[in-house]
Amino acid sequence: MKPDESPFFQTRVECPVCKTVNDFETIKMGAYTESGRDTDFCPTDRVWRNPKYQGINPLLYFMATCSSCFYTREFNRKFREWKDDNAFRNYRQKAVRQKHLGAFAEDGSVLKRLGTSLWPASYPTETAINKLLLGILDESMLEQPSHFDIGRWYLRIGWLFRDKGPGMSGSPSPRAVVQVRMATTLRDLSVNVGRLTAGVTEVRQMVDGHPEATAAGPDDTDKPDRFRRTIASVTEHLDAVGAGIETLLGALQDEGVNERTAVVGQMTDERYGDAESHSAFLSSLRGKWDGVPASEWDALSLSLEHYRKAYVEERDIPQGNTQIQLAYMIGELARRVGQYDEAMQFFNVAVRSGRDWMHKLNNDQTNTALAKHLVELALEQSHRIREALAVAG
């Protein structure tokens, strides 16, 4: 294509939910080139043949959103040809239509707020994030959603946050390793103290309702009171421990450290519609849907969560490169959000399964190139974690 030529062509698709016929922009082959990838496969160097579009992330066109009802799906061949997909029409379309239109009819729903906040000309990156979230929301409505797809889509949201500005470091510093471990451990301790307190309170309620259960016999009238005093003492100590943990967390946060900022850093962006920023807009949706990320860290954590579920629950993931890459991605995402034990575990799985796959194919260079690359990446990332942990002590 010519350097000044439009990089798009129009593709017409009928919405499977509301039957509106939409014309979606499709990127032409060769419209841009990529010359680099981060360790989570995020493109790092992109050049559009038409320089007019250099500031545009192709992920803006990754999802197709119906202009009428906001139904959103990954814009691939499967979606474009959904009318020929008997499985979709027979087993998914009715459920998708019913649940989607129900959410569409609800005033102030997450779906409607996202759908009415798509401004590709003014906010291309933010719009791309919103469209991915709409696709995730529609997929999540199904009884058996594809966690593999949801994981892929959250991963791309993480890439878009990174594209917006200051984001997560590809390799955690020794200081960041310690910060993540401190904040995460303290938060886990806080949760456990809360569980202990709830359990002790439940015992107290049982004693109040059935004091005879603590007495040796009818004449043992002091035993319930002694039991209550002991429970009160335990509760007091737990409250003190919980307050101490919160003080420690507060001290870390005063220094700008928590599970996210230790890895992510601060993000700033401009006003977005009626919200102070796009991040503020997303945060305002989280009260209705906890699947809305407000940062790269959030997006990668959610991607990790769904990739884990795909690894355990989904049986239709092809053997070979896809399964190896899934194991590697779980390791890499775990590394990026500070879950280093899990990262090492899945890097080891990727190395082992990659080597098995290469051996099975007799090291056929054409069919094992990706597996070889994934094994090399997993070994490299494992080494980086060990180095960081060694420095952190």
C-alpha positions as semicolon CSV with decimal commas, in nm:
position;residue;x (nm);y (nm);z (nm)
1;M;0,000;0,000;0,000
2;K;0,107;0,361;-0,062
3;P;0,244;0,565;0,231
4;D;-0,044;0,815;0,214
5;E;-0,315;0,553;0,158
6;S;-0,580;0,479;0,421
7;P;-0,478;0,173;0,624
8;F;-0,838;0,054;0,658
9;F;-1,114;-0,110;0,464
10;Q;-1,477;-0,155;0,569
11;T;-1,623;-0,489;0,676
12;R;-2,000;-0,522;0,718
13;V;-2,128;-0,750;0,996
14;E;-2,475;-0,795;1,139
15;C;-2,491;-0,778;1,519
16;P;-2,598;-1,119;1,656
17;V;-2,779;-0,947;1,945
18;C;-2,983;-0,661;1,796
19;K;-2,942;-0,736;1,421
20;T;-2,803;-0,390;1,345
21;V;-2,575;-0,401;1,040
22;N;-2,245;-0,231;1,126
23;D;-1,954;-0,126;0,908
24;F;-1,635;-0,191;1,100
25;E;-1,290;-0,065;1,007
26;T;-1,043;-0,345;0,939
27;I;-0,668;-0,283;0,923
28;K;-0,513;-0,371;0,588
29;M;-0,231;-0,620;0,570
30;G;0,101;-0,436;0,582
31;A;-0,048;-0,113;0,720
32;Y;0,214;-0,114;0,997
33;T;0,519;-0,311;1,103
34;E;0,641;-0,424;1,445
35;S;1,006;-0,475;1,521
36;G;1,011;-0,562;1,890
37;R;0,822;-0,744;2,166
38;D;0,836;-0,719;2,543
39;T;0,864;-1,038;2,749
40;D;0,483;-1,052;2,777
41;F;0,468;-1,011;2,395
42;C;0,354;-0,648;2,406
43;P;0,474;-0,478;2,084
44;T;0,749;-0,228;2,165
45;D;0,828;-0,076;1,824
46;R;0,552;-0,001;1,574
47;V;0,566;0,203;1,254
48;W;0,257;0,282;1,046
49;R;0,318;0,311;0,675
50;N;0,093;0,618;0,675
51;P;0,255;0,847;0,936
52;K;-0,083;1,012;1,002
53;Y;-0,173;0,710;1,216
54;Q;0,155;0,677;1,406
55;G;-0,008;0,768;1,737
56;I;-0,279;0,504;1,701
57;N;-0,255;0,167;1,872
58;P;-0,391;-0,110;1,643
59;L;-0,572;-0,253;1,946
60;L;-0,833;0,019;1,891
61;Y;-0,958;-0,206;1,610
62;F;-0,910;-0,537;1,790
63;M;-1,270;-0,549;1,916
64;A;-1,588;-0,469;1,722
65;T;-1,865;-0,287;1,911
66;C;-2,220;-0,263;1,779
67;S;-2,318;0,102;1,735
68;S;-2,672;0,034;1,860
69;C;-2,655;-0,209;2,154
70;F;-2,278;-0,207;2,229
71;Y;-2,242;-0,585;2,192
72;T;-1,868;-0,640;2,157
73;R;-1,659;-0,927;2,029
74;E;-1,303;-0,980;1,910
75;F;-1,305;-0,878;1,546
76;N;-1,175;-1,198;1,393
77;R;-1,294;-1,431;1,122
78;K;-1,503;-1,632;1,366
79;F;-1,704;-1,325;1,461
80;R;-1,734;-1,197;1,104
81;E;-1,877;-1,532;0,998
82;W;-2,089;-1,600;1,306
83;K;-2,394;-1,684;1,093
84;D;-2,210;-1,993;0,970
85;D;-2,118;-2,097;1,324
86;N;-2,386;-2,350;1,420
87;A;-2,248;-2,396;1,771
88;F;-2,273;-2,023;1,840
89;R;-2,621;-1,988;1,691
90;N;-2,759;-2,298;1,864
91;Y;-2,596;-2,279;2,206
92;R;-2,474;-1,926;2,273
93;Q;-2,662;-1,664;2,076
94;K;-2,989;-1,680;2,272
95;A;-2,815;-1,657;2,611
96;V;-2,588;-1,376;2,491
97;R;-2,882;-1,179;2,349
98;Q;-3,096;-1,217;2,661
99;K;-2,828;-1,121;2,911
100;H;-2,674;-0,847;2,701
101;L;-3,005;-0,674;2,628
102;G;-3,097;-0,700;2,996
103;A;-2,778;-0,513;3,090
104;F;-2,831;-0,269;2,803
105;A;-3,179;-0,181;2,932
106;E;-3,050;-0,104;3,283
107;D;-2,990;0,266;3,344
108;G;-2,637;0,333;3,465
109;S;-2,519;-0,023;3,399
110;V;-2,150;-0,083;3,344
111;L;-2,227;-0,193;2,990
112;K;-2,415;0,126;2,908
113;R;-2,158;0,354;3,071
114;L;-1,873;0,187;2,881
115;G;-2,067;0,186;2,554
116;T;-2,155;0,554;2,573
117;S;-1,793;0,646;2,651
118;L;-1,631;0,542;2,323
119;W;-1,456;0,839;2,165
120;P;-1,199;0,693;1,923
121;A;-1,107;1,024;1,760
122;S;-1,032;1,207;2,087
123;Y;-0,935;0,917;2,314
124;P;-0,818;0,624;2,101
125;T;-0,628;0,434;2,372
126;E;-0,900;0,484;2,634
127;T;-1,165;0,377;2,383
128;A;-0,966;0,063;2,302
129;I;-0,961;-0,023;2,674
130;N;-1,336;0,034;2,704
131;K;-1,407;-0,186;2,402
132;L;-1,199;-0,469;2,544
133;L;-1,388;-0,438;2,872
134;L;-1,719;-0,456;2,686
135;G;-1,602;-0,777;2,518
136;I;-1,494;-0,922;2,853
137;L;-1,828;-0,825;3,006
138;D;-2,021;-1,000;2,728
139;E;-1,805;-1,312;2,754
140;S;-1,843;-1,314;3,134
141;M;-2,223;-1,330;3,100
142;L;-2,201;-1,682;2,960
143;E;-2,242;-1,989;3,180
144;Q;-1,911;-2,125;3,052
145;P;-1,701;-1,823;2,951
146;S;-1,365;-1,870;2,783
147;H;-1,114;-1,779;3,053
148;F;-0,842;-1,812;2,792
149;D;-1,000;-1,537;2,581
150;I;-1,072;-1,319;2,882
151;G;-0,711;-1,359;2,992
152;R;-0,589;-1,255;2,644
153;W;-0,813;-0,950;2,647
154;Y;-0,707;-0,835;2,995
155;L;-0,346;-0,878;2,885
156;R;-0,407;-0,636;2,599
157;I;-0,565;-0,388;2,837
158;G;-0,241;-0,406;3,035
159;W;-0,049;-0,329;2,716
160;L;-0,275;-0,028;2,651
161;F;-0,213;0,111;2,999
162;R;0,158;0,071;2,931
163;D;0,111;0,252;2,600
164;K;-0,054;0,547;2,777
165;G;0,245;0,641;2,983
166;P;0,453;0,544;3,289
167;G;0,385;0,182;3,365
168;M;0,532;-0,130;3,505
169;S;0,898;-0,209;3,476
170;G;0,968;-0,517;3,271
171;S;1,216;-0,633;3,536
172;P;1,156;-0,563;3,908
173;S;1,435;-0,391;4,096
174;P;1,566;-0,549;4,420
175;R;1,395;-0,269;4,613
176;A;1,066;-0,341;4,435
177;V;1,095;-0,712;4,519
178;V;1,121;-0,634;4,891
179;Q;0,840;-0,378;4,873
180;V;0,605;-0,621;4,702
181;R;0,683;-0,900;4,947
182;M;0,633;-0,670;5,249
183;A;0,306;-0,521;5,131
184;T;0,163;-0,852;5,009
185;T;0,258;-1,036;5,330
186;L;0,108;-0,765;5,550
187;R;-0,212;-0,763;5,349
188;D;-0,239;-1,143;5,377
189;L;-0,181;-1,118;5,752
190;S;-0,455;-0,857;5,780
191;V;-0,700;-1,086;5,601
192;N;-0,607;-1,379;5,825
193;V;-0,653;-1,171;6,141
194;G;-0,995;-1,070;6,013
195;R;-1,086;-1,436;5,967
196;L;-0,964;-1,523;6,315
197;T;-1,166;-1,238;6,466
198;A;-1,478;-1,349;6,281
199;G;-1,427;-1,706;6,406
200;V;-1,385;-1,598;6,767
201;T;-1,695;-1,379;6,738
202;E;-1,890;-1,679;6,610
203;V;-1,777;-1,882;6,914
204;R;-1,890;-1,595;7,141
205;Q;-2,233;-1,600;6,979
206;M;-2,261;-1,975;7,035
207;V;-2,169;-1,930;7,402
208;D;-2,431;-1,657;7,440
209;G;-2,695;-1,874;7,276
210;H;-2,601;-2,198;7,453
211;P;-2,407;-2,123;7,776
212;E;-2,472;-2,475;7,898
213;A;-2,242;-2,605;7,624
214;T;-1,937;-2,471;7,812
215;A;-2,039;-2,598;8,158
216;A;-1,945;-2,934;8,304
217;G;-2,290;-2,963;8,462
218;P;-2,594;-2,769;8,585
219;D;-2,405;-2,641;8,892
220;D;-2,108;-2,512;8,690
221;T;-2,254;-2,159;8,649
222;D;-1,921;-1,970;8,643
223;K;-1,778;-2,153;8,344
224;P;-1,970;-1,957;8,075
225;D;-1,854;-1,623;8,222
226;R;-1,493;-1,740;8,235
227;F;-1,530;-1,854;7,874
228;R;-1,662;-1,511;7,775
229;R;-1,376;-1,331;7,953
230;T;-1,122;-1,545;7,770
231;I;-1,295;-1,476;7,438
232;A;-1,292;-1,103;7,514
233;S;-0,921;-1,119;7,589
234;V;-0,847;-1,305;7,265
235;T;-1,057;-1,054;7,070
236;E;-0,872;-0,763;7,230
237;H;-0,537;-0,911;7,134
238;L;-0,653;-0,978;6,778
239;D;-0,777;-0,620;6,749
240;A;-0,436;-0,497;6,865
241;V;-0,258;-0,721;6,613
242;G;-0,491;-0,604;6,335
243;A;-0,435;-0,239;6,426
244;G;-0,059;-0,295;6,428
245;I;-0,067;-0,448;6,082
246;E;-0,275;-0,158;5,949
247;T;-0,023;0,084;6,102
248;L;0,259;-0,092;5,920
249;L;0,065;-0,084;5,594
250;G;-0,010;0,283;5,649
251;A;0,359;0,353;5,705
252;L;0,442;0,180;5,375
253;Q;0,173;0,374;5,193
254;D;0,303;0,701;5,339
255;E;0,621;0,621;5,151
256;G;0,420;0,557;4,834
257;V;0,451;0,179;4,860
258;N;0,181;-0,085;4,826
259;E;0,125;-0,399;4,624
260;R;0,071;-0,188;4,313
261;T;0,291;0,118;4,336
262;A;0,589;-0,099;4,426
263;V;0,574;-0,232;4,074
264;V;0,357;0,005;3,877
265;G;0,450;0,360;3,956
266;Q;0,200;0,644;3,935
267;M;-0,005;0,714;3,625
268;T;-0,148;1,048;3,524
269;D;-0,393;1,125;3,247
270;E;-0,624;1,404;3,134
271;R;-0,992;1,459;3,193
272;Y;-1,219;1,195;3,039
273;G;-1,578;1,304;2,977
274;D;-1,733;1,393;3,313
275;A;-1,457;1,212;3,505
276;E;-1,131;1,364;3,625
277;S;-0,940;1,106;3,420
278;H;-0,992;0,779;3,242
279;S;-0,851;0,597;3,545
280;A;-1,108;0,776;3,763
281;F;-1,382;0,678;3,517
282;L;-1,279;0,312;3,539
283;S;-1,251;0,327;3,918
284;S;-1,608;0,459;3,935
285;L;-1,730;0,141;3,761
286;R;-1,568;-0,097;4,008
287;G;-1,852;-0,067;4,257
288;K;-2,072;-0,256;4,012
289;W;-1,813;-0,482;3,853
290;D;-1,485;-0,583;4,014
291;G;-1,359;-0,690;3,672
292;V;-1,273;-0,330;3,581
293;P;-0,899;-0,256;3,606
294;A;-0,780;0,095;3,687
295;S;-0,412;0,037;3,613
296;E;-0,171;-0,189;3,430
297;W;-0,116;-0,384;3,751
298;D;-0,491;-0,448;3,780
299;A;-0,518;-0,560;3,419
300;L;-0,223;-0,799;3,438
301;S;-0,349;-0,941;3,769
302;L;-0,690;-1,009;3,614
303;S;-0,524;-1,161;3,308
304;L;-0,324;-1,388;3,538
305;E;-0,639;-1,491;3,726
306;H;-0,819;-1,599;3,408
307;Y;-0,515;-1,765;3,253
308;R;-0,488;-1,973;3,572
309;K;-0,852;-2,080;3,535
310;A;-0,796;-2,164;3,170
311;Y;-0,493;-2,376;3,259
312;V;-0,691;-2,575;3,519
313;E;-1,042;-2,587;3,375
314;E;-1,037;-2,561;2,996
315;R;-0,975;-2,879;2,800
316;D;-0,994;-2,738;2,446
317;I;-0,660;-2,556;2,452
318;P;-0,448;-2,716;2,177
319;Q;-0,145;-2,916;2,282
320;G;0,197;-2,790;2,191
321;N;0,280;-2,425;2,141
322;T;-0,048;-2,290;2,281
323;Q;-0,021;-2,483;2,607
324;I;0,349;-2,399;2,641
325;Q;0,276;-2,030;2,583
326;L;-0,008;-2,039;2,838
327;A;0,226;-2,180;3,104
328;Y;0,489;-1,921;3,014
329;M;0,237;-1,635;3,029
330;I;0,117;-1,741;3,373
331;G;0,479;-1,735;3,487
332;E;0,551;-1,399;3,324
333;L;0,237;-1,230;3,457
334;A;0,300;-1,371;3,803
335;R;0,652;-1,227;3,784
336;R;0,524;-0,887;3,681
337;V;0,278;-0,863;3,972
338;G;0,525;-0,994;4,229
339;Q;0,407;-1,355;4,271
340;Y;0,757;-1,497;4,235
341;D;0,700;-1,851;4,366
342;E;0,419;-1,906;4,117
343;A;0,627;-1,747;3,844
344;M;0,911;-1,992;3,901
345;Q;0,668;-2,283;3,911
346;F;0,514;-2,204;3,572
347;F;0,842;-2,108;3,408
348;N;0,958;-2,458;3,502
349;V;0,640;-2,604;3,350
350;A;0,700;-2,407;3,029
351;V;1,060;-2,528;3,006
352;R;0,970;-2,890;3,071
353;S;0,669;-2,901;2,834
354;G;0,859;-2,703;2,569
355;R;1,148;-2,946;2,570
356;D;0,907;-3,241;2,558
357;W;0,729;-3,087;2,259
358;M;1,054;-3,023;2,073
359;H;1,164;-3,380;2,138
360;K;0,829;-3,514;2,018
361;L;0,865;-3,323;1,688
362;N;1,231;-3,425;1,650
363;N;1,334;-3,057;1,677
364;D;1,164;-2,971;1,349
365;Q;1,280;-2,607;1,324
366;T;0,963;-2,485;1,153
367;N;0,720;-2,629;1,407
368;T;0,931;-2,590;1,719
369;A;1,065;-2,235;1,673
370;L;0,804;-2,083;1,907
371;A;0,852;-2,354;2,170
372;K;1,227;-2,297;2,161
373;H;1,178;-1,921;2,203
374;L;0,939;-1,974;2,496
375;V;1,184;-2,208;2,669
376;E;1,462;-1,951;2,630
377;L;1,239;-1,674;2,766
378;A;1,129;-1,887;3,064
379;L;1,490;-1,969;3,152
380;E;1,591;-1,603;3,121
381;Q;1,303;-1,479;3,337
382;S;1,372;-1,744;3,601
383;H;1,731;-1,625;3,617
384;R;1,619;-1,264;3,659
385;I;1,392;-1,358;3,949
386;R;1,669;-1,551;4,123
387;E;1,904;-1,256;4,083
388;A;1,649;-1,012;4,224
389;L;1,566;-1,236;4,520
390;A;1,935;-1,292;4,594
391;V;2,001;-0,918;4,606
392;A;1,688;-0,860;4,817
393;G;1,804;-1,124;5,064
